[in-house]
Each structure stands twice: as C-alpha cells, then as structure tokens.
Amino acid sequence: MLAIAGTIALAASAPAMADNYPAPAQQGTVSSATVGVGGYVTFSGTGFAPGETVNISVTQTTTAQGAAAPGSAGSVTMAVPGALPLAPLSLTAVANSAGAFSVTVQLNSAGTYVLTAVGATSGHTVTATVVVVAASTAGLSTTGGTPLANTGADSSLLLWGLVGAGALVTGTVSVAVVRRRAKSETVAAA
C-alpha cells in the first residue's frame, strides 16, 4: 500500500508544477517575458490607426523581495523595510502604415512591469508584462550575464517528491520484511 501511495505521490508532483504557473494572456508582445536587471525588451503591438501617436507607459507594479535596499538607487527609505515601485516611465511612438508600433525599453530595477500602449486618437490599448530579476535571484543561473528562465520548481514540488520517494522506500522495505518472515515461518513449520 505504501509503495503504491509513494508512486502516486511521486508521479503526481510533476504535473503540479505546470498547474501553478499559467501563462498570462497578453494583447501586446515583448521580446522576452523575463530579463535581468539592466536588460532590454522590445514592446510591440498592432491595431492602431496608421500614423497615430502611441503613448506608452512602463509601470513597475511590484518590487522583487529584497531587490532594493533602502537608500540604493531606485528605492525610497520607508518606516517599513522595503522599496516602493519606481514612477512610471512615459514614451511615445508612431504607428506605421499597418497600425503597428515597436519600442525598446531598458529596465533597471528588479520587479514586475506592466507595459501599456494607448493610441492618442483611437484609444486602442495593448499591454504586456515583464519580470525583471536580479542576477543573484535564487533558482536562476546566469550565462554571460543573462539570467536563465525559472522553470517553476518550487519547495512544494520538492516536498511532495521526497514524501513520495520516502513512501516508496518504506513500502519496499515492508514487503521485504513480510516475505522474509513468511519464508522463515514456512521453514520452521517444516
């Protein structure tokens, strides 16, 4: 019984990873959904009037935990430790003849950013989200200064994997002990 429970727990831990990290739906596009601090992303969108001015705002919605120490660039010292998101950055672009725009933005502080483009005439809006990670963020490796994507492994996945492996080992040992006792009882009866 324990062996079966262990196998089920171990096998069920892998799909849980995909369920915890759904892909966000976005109208606009970015060249990369995750970049390192100081990295560049290209934000683009379609559906604007040809030649229309597109007003773009880059808003930091969350600051990565421990990303900015009080007094460092991009942070504000507060009574409660932490950092406030930076003020929104405003840009403009002009839609091409097909009604599309594209801008490149550098993101210099760790956290989550929402990029929003609004047509000055049409009011058409597209958005995209980018996560900026520090190179030393746990769970991420760097190669040449560029952070690698987080694959979604988290502590609950590891915990359930260990529970499943432990139950599997316990079940196997239990079966071996029962067989050995049954064999010794058969020999003693003969």
MIDOSE-1310 file (N, C-alpha, C; in nm, 2 decimals, decimal comma, always signed):
residues 190
mlai	+0,08/-0,12/+0,00/+0,00/+0,00/+0,00/+0,09/+0,13/+0,00; +0,19/+0,13/+0,09/+0,28/+0,24/+0,09/+0,35/+0,26/-0,04; +0,39/+0,15/-0,10/+0,46/+0,16/-0,23/+0,37/+0,22/-0,34; +0,25/+0,19/-0,34/+0,15/+0,24/-0,44/+0,13/+0,39/-0,41
agti	+0,12/+0,43/-0,28/+0,10/+0,57/-0,24/+0,22/+0,65/-0,28; +0,34/+0,59/-0,25/+0,46/+0,66/-0,29/+0,47/+0,69/-0,44; +0,44/+0,59/-0,52/+0,44/+0,60/-0,66/+0,35/+0,71/-0,71; +0,23/+0,71/-0,66/+0,13/+0,81/-0,69/+0,17/+0,95/-0,66
alaa	+0,22/+0,97/-0,53/+0,27/+1,10/-0,49/+0,39/+1,15/-0,57; +0,48/+1,06/-0,60/+0,59/+1,09/-0,68/+0,55/+1,13/-0,83; +0,47/+1,05/-0,89/+0,42/+1,08/-1,02/+0,33/+1,21/-1,03; +0,26/+1,23/-0,93/+0,17/+1,35/-0,93/+0,24/+1,48/-0,90
sapa	+0,36/+1,48/-0,85/+0,43/+1,60/-0,82/+0,47/+1,67/-0,95; +0,50/+1,61/-1,06/+0,55/+1,67/-1,18/+0,44/+1,76/-1,25; +0,32/+1,71/-1,27/+0,22/+1,79/-1,33/+0,18/+1,91/-1,24; +0,20/+1,91/-1,11/+0,16/+2,02/-1,02/+0,24/+2,14/-1,06
madn	+0,36/+2,12/-1,11/+0,44/+2,24/-1,15/+0,38/+2,32/-1,26; +0,32/+2,25/-1,36/+0,26/+2,32/-1,47/+0,13/+2,39/-1,42; +0,06/+2,34/-1,33/-0,07/+2,39/-1,29/-0,05/+2,52/-1,21; +0,07/+2,54/-1,14/+0,09/+2,65/-1,06/+0,14/+2,78/-1,13
ypap	+0,17/+2,76/-1,26/+0,23/+2,87/-1,33/+0,16/+2,89/-1,47; +0,03/+2,93/-1,47/-0,03/+2,95/-1,60/+0,03/+3,07/-1,68; +0,03/+3,05/-1,81/+0,08/+3,16/-1,90/-0,02/+3,27/-1,90; +0,03/+3,40/-1,89/-0,06/+3,51/-1,89/-0,10/+3,54/-2,03
aqqg	-0,23/+3,58/-2,05/-0,28/+3,62/-2,18/-0,24/+3,77/-2,20; -0,19/+3,80/-2,32/-0,14/+3,94/-2,35/-0,18/+3,98/-2,49; -0,22/+4,10/-2,50/-0,25/+4,16/-2,63/-0,12/+4,21/-2,70; -0,04/+4,28/-2,63/+0,09/+4,33/-2,68/+0,19/+4,22/-2,67
tvss	+0,30/+4,24/-2,73/+0,41/+4,14/-2,72/+0,54/+4,20/-2,67; +0,62/+4,12/-2,61/+0,75/+4,16/-2,56/+0,85/+4,06/-2,61; +0,97/+4,10/-2,64/+1,08/+4,01/-2,69/+1,11/+3,91/-2,59; +1,10/+3,94/-2,46/+1,12/+3,84/-2,35/+1,04/+3,87/-2,23
atvg	+0,97/+3,77/-2,17/+0,89/+3,80/-2,06/+0,97/+3,81/-1,93; +1,09/+3,76/-1,93/+1,18/+3,77/-1,81/+1,32/+3,82/-1,86; +1,37/+3,92/-1,80/+1,50/+3,97/-1,83/+1,58/+4,00/-1,70; +1,71/+4,02/-1,71/+1,79/+4,06/-1,59/+1,78/+4,21/-1,57
vggy	+1,82/+4,25/-1,46/+1,83/+4,40/-1,43/+1,92/+4,46/-1,53; +1,87/+4,57/-1,59/+1,95/+4,64/-1,69/+1,93/+4,59/-1,83; +1,84/+4,48/-1,84/+1,81/+4,42/-1,97/+1,72/+4,50/-2,06; +1,72/+4,47/-2,18/+1,63/+4,54/-2,28/+1,52/+4,45/-2,33
vtfs	+1,40/+4,51/-2,34/+1,29/+4,43/-2,41/+1,23/+4,52/-2,52; +1,18/+4,45/-2,62/+1,11/+4,52/-2,73/+0,97/+4,50/-2,71; +0,89/+4,61/-2,69/+0,75/+4,60/-2,67/+0,68/+4,65/-2,80; +0,59/+4,57/-2,85/+0,52/+4,60/-2,98/+0,37/+4,56/-2,97
gtgf	+0,30/+4,62/-3,06/+0,15/+4,59/-3,07/+0,10/+4,64/-3,20; -0,02/+4,59/-3,23/-0,09/+4,63/-3,35/-0,23/+4,68/-3,32; -0,30/+4,72/-3,43/-0,44/+4,76/-3,42/-0,46/+4,91/-3,40; -0,35/+4,99/-3,42/-0,36/+5,14/-3,41/-0,39/+5,19/-3,55
apge	-0,43/+5,32/-3,55/-0,45/+5,39/-3,68/-0,32/+5,42/-3,74; -0,30/+5,40/-3,87/-0,18/+5,43/-3,94/-0,13/+5,58/-3,91; -0,01/+5,59/-3,87/+0,05/+5,73/-3,84/+0,01/+5,78/-3,70; -0,07/+5,71/-3,62/-0,12/+5,75/-3,49/-0,01/+5,76/-3,39
tvni	-0,01/+5,86/-3,30/+0,09/+5,86/-3,19/+0,04/+5,76/-3,09; +0,13/+5,68/-3,04/+0,10/+5,58/-2,94/+0,18/+5,62/-2,81; +0,10/+5,64/-2,70/+0,15/+5,68/-2,57/+0,18/+5,55/-2,49; +0,30/+5,53/-2,45/+0,35/+5,41/-2,39/+0,39/+5,44/-2,24
svtq	+0,34/+5,36/-2,15/+0,38/+5,38/-2,01/+0,44/+5,25/-1,96; +0,55/+5,26/-1,89/+0,61/+5,14/-1,83/+0,60/+5,16/-1,68; +0,52/+5,07/-1,62/+0,49/+5,09/-1,47/+0,54/+4,97/-1,40; +0,62/+4,99/-1,30/+0,66/+4,88/-1,21/+0,55/+4,86/-1,11
ttta	+0,49/+4,74/-1,12/+0,37/+4,71/-1,03/+0,42/+4,64/-0,90; +0,53/+4,57/-0,90/+0,58/+4,51/-0,78/+0,73/+4,51/-0,78; +0,78/+4,52/-0,66/+0,93/+4,52/-0,64/+0,97/+4,38/-0,59; +1,07/+4,33/-0,65/+1,12/+4,19/-0,61/+1,16/+4,20/-0,46
qgaa	+1,12/+4,10/-0,38/+1,16/+4,10/-0,24/+1,31/+4,11/-0,23; +1,35/+4,20/-0,15/+1,50/+4,22/-0,13/+1,57/+4,27/-0,25; +1,50/+4,32/-0,35/+1,57/+4,37/-0,47/+1,64/+4,50/-0,45; +1,59/+4,59/-0,37/+1,65/+4,72/-0,35/+1,66/+4,75/-0,20
apgs	+1,78/+4,78/-0,15/+1,80/+4,81/-0,01/+1,77/+4,96/+0,01; +1,72/+4,99/+0,12/+1,69/+5,13/+0,15/+1,81/+5,22/+0,12; +1,79/+5,33/+0,05/+1,90/+5,42/+0,02/+1,97/+5,39/-0,11; +1,94/+5,27/-0,18/+2,00/+5,24/-0,30/+1,93/+5,31/-0,42
agsv	+1,99/+5,31/-0,53/+1,92/+5,37/-0,65/+1,79/+5,30/-0,68; +1,69/+5,37/-0,70/+1,56/+5,31/-0,74/+1,47/+5,27/-0,62; +1,51/+5,32/-0,49/+1,43/+5,28/-0,38/+1,41/+5,41/-0,29; +1,31/+5,40/-0,21/+1,28/+5,50/-0,12/+1,28/+5,44/+0,03
tmav	+1,35/+5,51/+0,12/+1,35/+5,46/+0,25/+1,21/+5,48/+0,32; +1,16/+5,38/+0,38/+1,03/+5,38/+0,44/+1,04/+5,34/+0,59; +0,93/+5,36/+0,67/+0,93/+5,32/+0,80/+0,93/+5,16/+0,81; +0,86/+5,10/+0,71/+0,86/+4,96/+0,70/+0,96/+4,92/+0,60
pgal	+1,05/+4,83/+0,62/+1,16/+4,79/+0,53/+1,10/+4,75/+0,39; +1,17/+4,79/+0,29/+1,13/+4,75/+0,15/+1,15/+4,86/+0,06; +1,10/+4,85/-0,07/+1,12/+4,95/-0,17/+0,99/+4,98/-0,24; +0,96/+5,10/-0,27/+0,84/+5,14/-0,35/+0,87/+5,12/-0,50
plap	+0,77/+5,08/-0,58/+0,80/+5,08/-0,72/+0,83/+5,21/-0,77; +0,91/+5,22/-0,88/+0,95/+5,34/-0,94/+0,84/+5,41/-1,01; +0,85/+5,54/-1,03/+0,74/+5,61/-1,10/+0,74/+5,56/-1,25; +0,61/+5,57/-1,31/+0,60/+5,52/-1,44/+0,69/+5,59/-1,54
lslt	+0,74/+5,52/-1,64/+0,82/+5,58/-1,75/+0,72/+5,61/-1,86; +0,73/+5,72/-1,93/+0,64/+5,75/-2,04/+0,72/+5,77/-2,17; +0,67/+5,70/-2,27/+0,74/+5,71/-2,41/+0,63/+5,73/-2,51; +0,67/+5,77/-2,63/+0,58/+5,78/-2,74/+0,64/+5,71/-2,86
avan	+0,55/+5,66/-2,95/+0,59/+5,60/-3,07/+0,49/+5,64/-3,18; +0,52/+5,62/-3,30/+0,42/+5,64/-3,41/+0,39/+5,51/-3,48; +0,27/+5,48/-3,49/+0,23/+5,36/-3,56/+0,26/+5,37/-3,71; +0,31/+5,25/-3,76/+0,35/+5,25/-3,91/+0,22/+5,24/-3,99
saga	+0,24/+5,23/-4,12/+0,12/+5,23/-4,22/+0,03/+5,11/-4,19; +0,08/+5,00/-4,12/-0,01/+4,89/-4,09/-0,07/+4,90/-3,95; -0,04/+5,01/-3,88/-0,10/+5,03/-3,75/-0,03/+4,96/-3,64; +0,10/+4,93/-3,66/+0,18/+4,86/-3,56/+0,29/+4,96/-3,51
fsvt	+0,34/+4,93/-3,39/+0,45/+5,01/-3,33/+0,54/+4,91/-3,26; +0,66/+4,96/-3,23/+0,76/+4,88/-3,16/+0,86/+4,98/-3,10; +0,89/+4,96/-2,97/+0,99/+5,04/-2,89/+1,07/+4,94/-2,81; +1,20/+4,99/-2,78/+1,29/+4,91/-2,70/+1,30/+4,99/-2,57
vqln	+1,29/+4,91/-2,46/+1,29/+4,97/-2,32/+1,40/+4,90/-2,24; +1,48/+4,98/-2,16/+1,57/+4,92/-2,07/+1,51/+4,92/-1,93; +1,51/+4,81/-1,86/+1,45/+4,80/-1,72/+1,57/+4,78/-1,62; +1,58/+4,88/-1,53/+1,70/+4,89/-1,44/+1,67/+4,85/-1,30
sagt	+1,56/+4,80/-1,27/+1,53/+4,76/-1,13/+1,45/+4,63/-1,13; +1,48/+4,54/-1,04/+1,41/+4,41/-1,03/+1,26/+4,43/-0,99; +1,18/+4,35/-1,04/+1,03/+4,36/-1,01/+0,95/+4,32/-1,13; +0,82/+4,34/-1,12/+0,73/+4,32/-1,23/+0,68/+4,45/-1,29
yvlt	+0,68/+4,45/-1,43/+0,65/+4,57/-1,50/+0,53/+4,54/-1,59; +0,44/+4,64/-1,60/+0,33/+4,63/-1,70/+0,36/+4,74/-1,80; +0,37/+4,70/-1,93/+0,39/+4,80/-2,04/+0,25/+4,82/-2,11; +0,21/+4,94/-2,12/+0,08/+4,97/-2,17/+0,10/+5,08/-2,29
avga	+0,03/+5,05/-2,40/+0,03/+5,14/-2,51/-0,11/+5,18/-2,54; -0,13/+5,31/-2,55/-0,27/+5,37/-2,58/-0,26/+5,46/-2,70; -0,34/+5,44/-2,80/-0,35/+5,52/-2,92/-0,40/+5,66/-2,88; -0,33/+5,77/-2,92/-0,38/+5,90/-2,89/-0,51/+5,94/-2,95
tsgh	-0,54/+5,88/-3,07/-0,66/+5,91/-3,14/-0,76/+5,80/-3,12; -0,72/+5,68/-3,14/-0,82/+5,57/-3,14/-0,85/+5,52/-3,00; -0,76/+5,54/-2,90/-0,78/+5,49/-2,77/-0,75/+5,34/-2,76; -0,71/+5,28/-2,87/-0,68/+5,14/-2,87/-0,57/+5,11/-2,77
tvta	-0,58/+5,01/-2,69/-0,48/+4,98/-2,58/-0,43/+4,83/-2,59; -0,30/+4,82/-2,58/-0,24/+4,69/-2,57/-0,15/+4,69/-2,45; -0,13/+4,57/-2,38/-0,05/+4,56/-2,26/+0,04/+4,43/-2,27; +0,14/+4,43/-2,19/+0,23/+4,32/-2,18/+0,29/+4,33/-2,04
tvvv	+0,34/+4,21/-1,99/+0,40/+4,21/-1,86/+0,54/+4,15/-1,87; +0,64/+4,21/-1,80/+0,78/+4,17/-1,80/+0,82/+4,16/-1,65; +0,89/+4,05/-1,62/+0,95/+4,03/-1,49/+1,10/+4,05/-1,50; +1,16/+4,14/-1,42/+1,30/+4,17/-1,42/+1,36/+4,11/-1,29
vaas	+1,46/+4,02/-1,31/+1,52/+3,95/-1,20/+1,66/+3,99/-1,18; +1,70/+3,99/-1,05/+1,84/+4,02/-1,02/+1,92/+3,90/-1,06; +2,05/+3,91/-1,10/+2,13/+3,80/-1,14/+2,15/+3,70/-1,03; +2,14/+3,75/-0,90/+2,16/+3,66/-0,79/+2,04/+3,60/-0,74
tagl	+1,92/+3,61/-0,81/+1,80/+3,56/-0,76/+1,81/+3,41/-0,75; +1,76/+3,35/-0,63/+1,77/+3,21/-0,61/+1,69/+3,13/-0,71; +1,75/+3,02/-0,76/+1,68/+2,94/-0,86/+1,71/+2,97/-1,00; +1,78/+3,08/-1,02/+1,82/+3,12/-1,16/+1,97/+3,12/-1,17
sttg	+2,01/+3,07/-1,29/+2,15/+3,07/-1,32/+2,18/+3,18/-1,42; +2,31/+3,21/-1,43/+2,34/+3,31/-1,54/+2,45/+3,26/-1,63; +2,44/+3,30/-1,75/+2,54/+3,26/-1,85/+2,57/+3,39/-1,93; +2,69/+3,44/-1,91/+2,73/+3,56/-1,98/+2,65/+3,68/-1,93
gtpl	+2,60/+3,68/-1,81/+2,52/+3,79/-1,75/+2,38/+3,79/-1,78; +2,33/+3,69/-1,86/+2,18/+3,69/-1,89/+2,12/+3,58/-1,81; +2,01/+3,62/-1,73/+1,95/+3,52/-1,64/+1,88/+3,41/-1,73; +1,88/+3,29/-1,68/+1,80/+3,18/-1,74/+1,66/+3,18/-1,68
antg	+1,57/+3,13/-1,76/+1,43/+3,13/-1,71/+1,41/+3,03/-1,59; +1,32/+3,07/-1,50/+1,29/+2,99/-1,39/+1,19/+2,88/-1,44; +1,22/+2,76/-1,42/+1,13/+2,65/-1,48/+1,01/+2,62/-1,39; +1,00/+2,68/-1,28/+0,88/+2,66/-1,19/+0,90/+2,57/-1,08
adss	+1,01/+2,50/-1,06/+1,03/+2,41/-0,95/+1,02/+2,49/-0,82; +0,94/+2,45/-0,73/+0,93/+2,52/-0,60/+0,94/+2,42/-0,48; +0,93/+2,47/-0,36/+0,95/+2,39/-0,25/+0,84/+2,28/-0,23; +0,72/+2,31/-0,27/+0,61/+2,21/-0,25/+0,64/+2,09/-0,35
lllw	+0,69/+2,12/-0,46/+0,72/+2,01/-0,56/+0,83/+1,92/-0,50; +0,93/+1,98/-0,44/+1,04/+1,90/-0,38/+0,99/+1,83/-0,26; +0,90/+1,89/-0,17/+0,85/+1,83/-0,06/+0,77/+1,70/-0,09; +0,67/+1,72/-0,19/+0,59/+1,60/-0,23/+0,67/+1,49/-0,30
glvg	+0,78/+1,53/-0,37/+0,86/+1,44/-0,43/+0,94/+1,35/-0,33; +0,99/+1,42/-0,22/+1,05/+1,35/-0,11/+0,95/+1,26/-0,04; +0,83/+1,31/-0,01/+0,73/+1,23/+0,06/+0,70/+1,10/-0,03; +0,69/+1,12/-0,16/+0,66/+1,00/-0,25/+0,77/+0,90/-0,25
agal	+0,90/+0,96/-0,25/+1,01/+0,87/-0,25/+1,03/+0,79/-0,12; +1,00/+0,86/-0,01/+1,00/+0,80/+0,12/+0,90/+0,69/+0,14; +0,78/+0,72/+0,09/+0,67/+0,62/+0,10/+0,71/+0,50/+0,01; +0,77/+0,52/-0,10/+0,81/+0,41/-0,19/+0,91/+0,32/-0,13
vtgt	+1,01/+0,38/-0,06/+1,12/+0,31/+0,01/+1,06/+0,23/+0,13; +0,97/+0,30/+0,20/+0,91/+0,23/+0,32/+0,82/+0,11/+0,27; +0,75/+0,13/+0,17/+0,67/+0,02/+0,11/+0,75/-0,10/+0,07; +0,86/-0,07/+0,00/+0,95/-0,18/-0,05/+1,01/-0,25/+0,07
vsva	+1,06/-0,18/+0,17/+1,12/-0,25/+0,29/+1,01/-0,33/+0,36; +0,89/-0,28/+0,37/+0,78/-0,36/+0,44/+0,75/-0,49/+0,37; +0,75/-0,48/+0,23/+0,72/-0,61/+0,16/+0,84/-0,71/+0,18; +0,96/-0,66/+0,18/+1,08/-0,75/+0,20/+1,07/-0,81/+0,34
vvrr	+1,04/-0,74/+0,44/+1,03/-0,79/+0,58/+0,92/-0,89/+0,59; +0,80/-0,87/+0,53/+0,69/-0,96/+0,54/+0,72/-1,09/+0,46; +0,79/-1,08/+0,35/+0,83/-1,20/+0,28/+0,93/-1,29/+0,35; +1,03/-1,22/+0,42/+1,13/-1,29/+0,50/+1,07/-1,36/+0,61
raks	+0,97/-1,30/+0,68/+0,90/-1,36/+0,80/+0,82/-1,48/+0,75; +0,75/-1,46/+0,64/+0,67/-1,57/+0,59/+0,76/-1,69/+0,55; +0,87/-1,66/+0,49/+0,97/-1,77/+0,45/+1,02/-1,84/+0,57; +1,06/-1,76/+0,68/+1,11/-1,83/+0,80/+1,01/-1,91/+0,87
etva	+0,88/-1,86/+0,87/+0,78/-1,94/+0,93/+0,75/-2,07/+0,86; +0,76/-2,07/+0,72/+0,74/-2,19/+0,64/+0,85/-2,29/+0,67; +0,97/-2,24/+0,68/+1,09/-2,33/+0,71/+1,07/-2,39/+0,85; +1,03/-2,31/+0,95/+1,02/-2,36/+1,09/+0,90/-2,46/+1,10
aa	+0,80/-2,45/+1,02/+0,68/-2,54/+1,02/+0,72/-2,67/+0,96; +0,82/-2,68/+0,87/+0,85/-2,80/+0,80/+0,94/-2,89/+0,88
